[in-house]
Amino acid sequence: MTAAIVLIGCFFILVMLNVPIAISIGFSVLVYLFIGIGTLPVYFLATNMFTSCDSFPLMAIPFFVLAGGLMEKGGLSKRLVDFCETFVGHITGGLAMVTVLACMFFGAISGSAPATVAAIGAIMLPEMIKKGYDAVFSVALIATAGILGIIIPPSIPMVMYGVASGESVGTMFMAGFIPGLLLTTLLMAFSYFYCKKHGYEGNGLKFSFPRVWRGFKNAILALLNPVIILGGIYGGIFTPTEAATVAVIYAFVVGKFAYKELSLPSIFKSLTNTAVTTGTILIIVGTTNTLGKIFTLEQIPRMIADGILGISDSPILILLVLNLFLLLVGMLMETTSAILLLTPILLPIVISIGMNPVHFGLMMIVNLGIGFITPPVGVNLFVACSMGNVSFEHVAIKVIPMILVMLVGLLIVAFVPALTLFIPHVLTGY
């Protein structure tokens, strides 16, 4: 109990002081080691940070980040947006629906929510404002649709969950497909009714198959990227890590030689952003895994599990408590840290009530994804607000109905496991 008080107490004090999550975790571990509550040497932190990052699945992260950057700079993202507009641009609220669809397609390459917001927002936000859409609504919608970047496979949080739980990353990718489509559909339906109420019309063009065909031909090379990635993984041709490298090579070749929009400075910028993002993630991975090992040695997960299971014998009530807890965590913690820290603690609890680990992983990721648009952390909100030059407070209010829509999707994902497990069962017999 003393170890739990020291570790958790130090962590929350540092977080409240606005110290970065990775530093907060690492310093809490150092305090524990220096005080000498356990029998571990001080160098335990350094050695475990190194071994925690020595993981083949983790290699997928920098490649997916780089693939998303090359797609954005190489013109692939813009062609995806143009193709989506040929489908729904003519409908009431067409641009809003195009934004949601484009985020879904871009999420099928980048695996990152903030990257999806940045890439699609740069294209769609000026267009929406030019067409008369309210700037605050536009920013809130782009931030919310960015969540699809971590739910539609491939997904960096899914890779992290696979590392933390021991589940197959490929199976996680298969499981995320239908929940991702569900949330996309719900958000598009919300966009339609909201825009109809506020008088946001379509682009004035009639739907025509020739336009769709032209848009498809222009975007076919961009559309092939997620097809190659997911088809290769699901077909057993390559692993998710290998698929990430294929995505990078494909995005580079298409952006540089087919679309001829990928310049040397933009390549360097993408490489720099990838290095910074990967470095940040690996520090979080190292410190969080070290903290998780200390938690296990001190039997803290067992104490937490006993406390939660002691609330009720009802699996439904326990599941509701877990969802509320994860929503709260998503509001306060960065997603990668939360997954690595909480998976070893919560996984035994959900297994004890008969929940499938892959199903739980998707539920956790959707919960934490909602945290991307929930203050005070709300990373997607900050990214979108900086692009739209609007007040964070105004966007935080406007995004509330969209959060409610995402919560409806979360409840469906949590209590209808067949949606998550259908594709893994059909393709692999899982």
N, C-alpha and C positions, 0 to 999 in steps of 0.2 A: 504493500500500500504506500509506503514511503517513496518508493521509486516512481509510482504513478503520479503522486502529488508533485514531486520534483520535476519530472519530465513534462507533464501536461501543464503544470503551473508556469514553468519557465516559457514554454511554447506560447501560451495564451498572453502572457505579459508582453512578450516580444512582438507578437502579432498586433496587439493593441497599440504598441508604440510605432506601428507601421514599418517594422523591420521586414525585409523580404522573407517569404516563406522558407526558402532553402536555408538561409542564414539562421532563421529562428529555430528550425529543426536541428541544424548542426550545432548551434550554441547550446541548446537544451541537452543534447547528447554529451557535449564536452563538460557541462556542469555536473551531469550524472557521473561521468567517468572520473572527474577530478575529486568530487566529494567521496568517491569510493564506496557507494552504497552496495554495489555488487563486487564481483571479483575480476572484472574485465580491465585490461590495461588501457592506458590513454590512447595508444596507437590503434586501438580497435576501430575507431572512426575512419582513420586513413586507409587501413587495409580493406575495410568493408566497402568504402566508397569506390575503391578501385575494382574489387571483384564484382560489385553490383552492376557496374557498367560493362562488364565483360560478358555481353549477351548478344547472341546472333539476332534474335527478334528486334532488339533495340536499334540495330543497324538500319531498319526500315524507316525510322523517323526522319533522319536528315534527307534521305532520298525523296520521301513523300513531300517534305517541305520544299525541297529544291524543285521538284516536278511542278508544284503549284506555282512557284515563282516564275519558272520558265514559261508556263502556260499563260500567265498574266502578261508577261513582257513580250511574248512571241505572237500575240494576236489570237490565240486559241480561245481565250475567255470571251472576247468580243464576238467571235463567230458563234459560240454557244448561245450568247444572248440573242443574237439576230435570229438564230434558228428557233429559239423558244418563242420569239415574238410572232413568227409566222403561224404558230399554233393558237395562241391565246391573246395576241395583241389586239384583236378586233373586239374582244368581249369587254363588257363594263369592267373597269378596273384592270384593263389588260396589262398595263405596264407594271402594276403591283404583282400580278400573277406571273408575269415574265420574270420579275425579280426572284420570286420564290423558286420557280423552275430552274433558273440559271444557278442559283445557290445549290440546288440539289445536284445538278450536273457537275458544277465545279467541285463540290464536296466529294464527288466520286473520283477525284484525282488528288486533291490537296490533303484531305484528312484532318484539316484544322479549321476550327470555327473562326478565329480572328482573321486568318488568311482569306477565307471565303468572303467575309465582310469587306475586307480591303479590296479584293480583286473585283467583286461584283459591284460593290458600292461605288468604286471609281467610275464604272461605266453607267450604272443605272441611276445614281442619285442626281446627276445633272439633268438627265433626260426626264425624270419624274418631276423635278421642280420646273423645268421648262414647259412641261405639259400642264402645269397648274396644280400639281399635287402639293399638299401641305408639307413643308420641309420637315416638321417634327414627326409627322406620321411616316414619311418616307424613311427617315433615319431609324425610327423604331422598327419598321418592317424589315429593313435590311439587316439590322442587328439580330432580330428574331430568326429570320430565314438563315442567317449564318450558322445557327445551331445545327442545321442539317449537315454541315461540314464534318461533324464528328459522329453522326448517326448513320448517314449513308456510307457504306464501305467504299474504299478503305478508310480507316479512322485511326488517328494516333492514339486516342484514349483506349480504343480496342486493343491496340498493340500493348499498351501499358497494362491493361487488365489481364491479357494473356500472360505477360511476364509475371505479374503478381499472383495469379491464381493457378498457373500451370495449364490452363485451358488452351486449346489450339487457336492461334490467331486466325487461321483460315475459317474455322468454324464460327468464330465471332463475326467475321466479315459476312458470312452467309446469313447469320442470324439477324444482322442489322438491316437487311434489305427491305423487308416488309414493314417493320416499324418506321423506317425512314420514309417510305412511300405514304404510310398512314399520316405521319406528321406533315408531309408536304401537302397532301390532300386537304387536311384540316386547315392549314394556314392559307391555302388558296381559296377555300370556301369562305373563310373569314374575310379575306381581301375583297372577294366579290361583293359580299353583303355590305361591308363597310363603304366601299367605293360607290355602290349603288345608292346608299343612303346619302352620301356627300356629293353625288353628282359627278364622279370622275368617270368619263367615258373612255371608250377604246380609242384606237388609232384612226378610226374612220374608214378603214379598209375592210372590204368583205373577205371572208375566209375563202381561199382558193387553193386547190391542190398544186397548181403550177408554182405559186409562191412558196408553198411548203417544200416542194421539190428543189427549187432554186436555193432556198435556205439550207436544205439538207446537203446539197452538193457542195455549197460553200463551207459547211461545217463538218463534213464527213470525216476529215482527218482529225479534227478535235474530238468528235464523238467516238472515234475508234480507240482513243486512249483508255477511257474507263472500260470499254469492251475488252481490250487486250488484257488489262490488269485483272479484272474480275473473272473473265473467261479463263485466263491462264491459271488463276488460283483455284477456281471451282473445278476446272478440268484436270487438276493435278499436274499441270505442266511445270509450274514453278511455285516456290514458296512465296508468302507475302513479302519477305525481305527481297527476294530476287525480283518480284513484281515491281517493287519500288524502284529498283535500278533500271528496269525496262521502261518504266514510266518516265524517268529522267532522260534516258537516251531518246525515247520517242518524242518527248516534248521539245528537246533540243533540235533534233533533225527536222521536225515539222516547222518549228518556229524560225529556224535559221535558213533552211533550204527550200521549203515549200511556200510558206507565207512570207519569208524574207523580212520579218519584222524584229528579229532577235539580234540586237547589236552587242558589241563587245562590252560597252559600259553596263548595259542591262544584265548581261551574264554575270559580270563581277558583282553587281548589286545583289543579284539573287544568291550568289555564293556567300556574300557577306551576311545577308539576312539569315541564311541557312546556318552558318557557323554560329551566329549569336543565339539563335533559337535553340539549336542543338546543345550548345554549351550550357544554356540555362536549364534545359530539361535534364541533362546528365548530372548536374549538381543536385537537382531535386531528387533524381533517382537514387544517387549515392547516399545522401543524408537520410532520405525517407526509408530506404531499405535497412540502413543501420539502425534507425529508431525502431523499425518493425521487429528486427532481431532481438533488440533489448526488451521490447514489449513481450515477445514470446518467452524469453528467458525468465522474465518477472511474472509470467502468467497473467498479464493484464488482459489479453483477449478473453481468457476464460472468465475472468471477473465481470467483464462487460457483457459477455454472452449470458452468463447466469442472471445478471440484472435485467436484461431485456426479456429473456425467456420467463422470468419471474413475474412479468407484468400480466400475462394471460396465457391460457392454453390454446387460444384461438389463433390459428395460422393467419387468418384474415386481419385480425387486430395487430398481430406482430408485424405483418407486411405493411400495414398503414403506418405504424410507428417508425419502421425503417425508412419508408418514403419521406415522412416528415423530417426525420433526422438527416437524410441525405440532401433534401432541399435546403435545410438550414446550413449544412456544410458547404453546399454549392454557393451559397450567398457569401460565405466567409473565406473559403479556401480555393486555391488554384486547382484545376481539375486533375492534373498529373499527380500532385502531392496527395490529394484526397484518395485517388484510386490506389496508389501504392501503400498509403497508410491504413486505409480502412478495409481493403479487400481481405487481408489475413484475419482481421478482427470479425468482420460480418459474415464471411463465407461459411464458417462452421454453423452460425445461427440459422442461415437460410437452408442449409443442407439438412439441419435437424428438423425443419418443418416441411421437408420434402420438396424444396424448390430446386430446380435445375440450375447449376452454376452458370451456364451460358445465359439462361433467361435472367438470372440475377445481374449478370454483367451488363446486359442491355438496359435493364431497369436502372442500374446505378448510373450508367452513362447518360441516359435521358434526364435523370434527376440533376446530375451535375451540369448537364448542358443547359438546363433552365437557369442555372446559376450564372451563365454567361450574360443573361439579360436582367439579372436581379441585383439591385444595389445591396451592399456597398461595393462589392468587387466588380461585377458586371463588365467584364473585359470587352465584350462585343459592343456594349453601349458606349464605352469610352472611345473605341476605335471609330464607330459610326458617327459619334458626336463631333469628333475632331475633323472628320471628312466633311460633315454638313455644316459645321460652324454654328451649332445650335446648343441651347442650354441643356446640360445633363439632367437637371431637375424636371424640365418640361418633357423630355423624352422618357424619363422614368415614370411619369404619370401616363403618358400616351401608350406605353408598352404594356400596361396592366391587363387590358383585354386580351392581348396576344399571349401573355403568360397564362391566363386562364384557358385559352385554347390549347396551349402546350400541356397544361395540367390534365385536360381531358384525354389527350393522347397518352400521357404518362399512365393514367389509370387503366386505359385499355391495354397498354403494353404490360403493365404489372399483373393484371388479373386475367388476361387471355394469353397464356403461354404458347398456345398453338401458333400465334402470329410470329413469334420469335423463332420457334423450333421447327416450323414446317419445312423451310428450305434445307437446313442441315439434315433433317430426317430423310427427305427425298433424295438428296444428293449423296449422302454418306451413311445413311442409316443410323445417325446419331440418336 
